[in-house]
Amino acid sequence: MRRDPYLAGEPYGNHHTGTTIEVSAPAGLNPYTLVVVTDNARSAEGTLDVDDGESSDYEQGAYVHRKFSFDPSKATLVSEDIGTTGKKTEESLKTMANVRVEKVVMIGAPSSWAEKIEALVMEDGAKEAKKVALSWHSADGKKAAWAVVRDPGVAIGRDWKIDFRDLQLVREVVNRTSIQRSSALLSQLDF
């Protein structure tokens, strides 16, 4: 059963602050859109639970339970597994392997992103990080500034990170290290 988490706090422009990440996807195995609404400190957090919506297989681990968090000090959006494993976990993850995130919308995106045209995406198990298009939109009246990452190419059920920092800085960190696996890359960028 898919749930769209939304924890609202005080109004901030046209959106609410708090630890908010909304998730929307049509029924079935269609792509997801993450809507990240930052608080006054520009951070956000939310969770997603997905199972087949029909059986009680979730009791045996047949579900995806993700935590999404945006850390403004690192300018990164992270997806991490917070589920427990069971007899049907592997089967469930195989079913969800091709279900992707098609778009990430960041409400309350900082003005420092105005000149950015790309972000860096790292997915656990990938051979290398990749650049994806980023479009930033300025605040307009009561509407907050927002940014969109289209088709980051990550699976909804995998660990991944989108890094919004200056890509030159990120490249320098990557070039200084010998990285064999993308999970090592994810940990290297946590500075």
C-alpha positions in Angstrom: 0.0 0.0 0.0 1.6 3.3 -1.1 1.3 6.2 1.3 2.0 9.9 0.5 3.7 11.3 3.6 3.1 15.0 4.3 3.9 16.5 7.7 3.0 20.2 7.6 4.4 22.9 9.8 4.3 26.7 9.6 3.5 28.3 6.2 6.5 29.3 4.2 5.5 31.2 1.1 3.0 29.1 -0.8 4.0 25.8 0.9 4.4 24.5 4.4 7.5 23.9 6.3 8.3 20.9 8.3 9.9 17.5 7.5 8.1 17.0 4.2 8.7 14.8 1.2 5.6 13.9 -0.8 5.6 10.9 -3.1 3.2 10.4 -6.0 2.9 7.6 -8.4 0.1 6.0 -10.3 -1.0 2.5 -9.3 1.2 -0.4 -10.3 4.9 -0.3 -11.1 4.9 3.2 -12.7 7.6 5.8 -12.0 7.5 8.0 -8.9 7.7 11.8 -8.5 9.3 13.0 -5.3 8.2 16.5 -4.1 10.6 17.8 -1.5 9.3 20.8 0.6 12.0 22.3 2.7 11.5 23.9 6.1 12.9 27.3 7.2 16.3 25.6 7.7 16.0 24.3 4.1 16.0 20.6 5.3 13.3 18.0 4.7 12.6 14.4 5.5 9.9 11.8 4.7 9.3 8.1 4.3 7.7 5.8 1.7 6.1 2.4 2.2 5.2 0.3 -0.9 3.8 -3.1 -1.0 1.5 -4.9 -3.5 -1.6 -3.5 -1.9 -3.4 -6.8 -2.2 -1.8 -9.4 -0.1 -0.4 -9.7 3.4 3.1 -10.6 2.0 4.4 -7.4 3.6 4.3 -9.3 6.8 7.1 -11.5 5.3 9.2 -8.5 4.1 7.6 -8.0 0.6 7.7 -4.2 0.7 9.9 -1.2 0.2 10.4 1.2 3.1 12.5 4.2 2.3 13.6 7.3 4.1 14.3 10.4 2.0 16.2 13.3 3.5 17.6 16.5 2.3 20.6 18.0 4.1 21.1 21.6 3.2 24.7 21.7 4.7 25.7 19.0 2.2 23.2 20.0 -0.4 22.2 16.3 -0.9 19.0 14.4 -1.2 19.5 10.8 0.1 17.3 7.7 -0.2 18.0 4.9 2.3 16.4 1.6 3.1 14.8 1.5 6.6 12.8 -1.7 6.1 13.2 -5.0 7.8 14.0 -8.1 5.9 11.9 -11.2 5.7 11.4 -14.3 3.6 9.9 -12.4 0.7 12.2 -9.3 0.7 14.4 -10.3 -2.2 11.5 -11.3 -4.4 9.9 -7.9 -3.6 13.0 -6.0 -4.4 13.4 -7.8 -7.7 9.8 -6.8 -8.6 10.6 -3.2 -7.8 14.0 -3.1 -9.4 12.8 -1.3 -12.5 10.5 1.1 -10.8 12.2 4.4 -11.1 12.1 8.0 -9.8 11.1 10.0 -12.9 11.3 13.4 -11.3 12.4 15.2 -8.1 10.8 18.6 -7.4 12.5 20.7 -4.7 10.2 23.4 -3.2 12.2 26.1 -1.4 15.3 25.5 -3.5 18.0 28.0 -2.5 18.9 30.9 -4.9 22.5 29.6 -5.0 21.2 27.0 -7.4 20.0 29.6 -9.9 23.0 29.1 -12.2 23.2 25.4 -11.8 22.2 23.3 -14.8 23.0 19.8 -13.5 23.2 17.7 -10.4 25.3 14.6 -9.7 23.4 11.3 -9.1 25.0 8.3 -7.4 23.1 5.0 -7.0 24.3 2.1 -4.9 25.6 -0.6 -7.3 26.2 1.7 -10.2 29.6 1.8 -11.8 29.9 5.5 -11.7 28.1 8.7 -10.8 26.2 10.6 -13.6 25.2 14.1 -14.3 21.5 14.9 -14.8 19.7 18.1 -15.8 18.6 20.5 -13.1 16.3 23.5 -13.7 15.8 26.2 -11.1 12.8 28.5 -11.0 12.7 31.7 -9.0 10.2 32.7 -6.4 7.1 34.4 -7.8 4.8 36.3 -5.4 3.8 33.9 -2.7 5.3 30.9 -4.5 8.7 29.7 -3.3 11.7 29.1 -5.5 11.8 25.5 -6.8 14.0 23.2 -8.8 13.4 20.1 -10.8 15.7 17.1 -11.5 14.2 15.2 -14.4 14.8 11.5 -14.8 17.6 11.0 -12.3 17.6 7.4 -13.4 17.4 5.9 -9.9 15.2 3.0 -8.7 12.7 3.8 -5.9 13.9 0.7 -4.0 17.6 1.4 -4.1 20.0 3.6 -2.0 21.0 6.7 -3.9 22.1 10.3 -3.5 21.5 13.4 -5.5 24.3 16.0 -4.9 23.4 19.6 -5.7 26.8 21.1 -4.8 29.2 22.6 -7.3 30.1 19.7 -9.6 33.7 20.8 -9.8 34.1 20.4 -6.1 32.4 17.0 -6.2 34.7 15.9 -9.1 37.8 16.9 -7.1 36.7 14.7 -4.2 36.0 11.8 -6.6 39.4 12.3 -8.4 41.3 12.2 -5.1 40.0 8.8 -4.2 40.2 5.4 -5.6 36.6 4.2 -5.8 35.7 0.7 -6.7 32.0 0.7 -5.9 29.4 3.4 -5.9 28.6 2.6 -2.3 32.2 3.8 -1.6 31.4 6.9 -3.6 28.3 7.6 -1.5 30.3 7.4 1.7 33.2 9.5 0.3 30.9 12.4 -0.5 29.7 12.6 3.1 32.1 15.3 4.2 
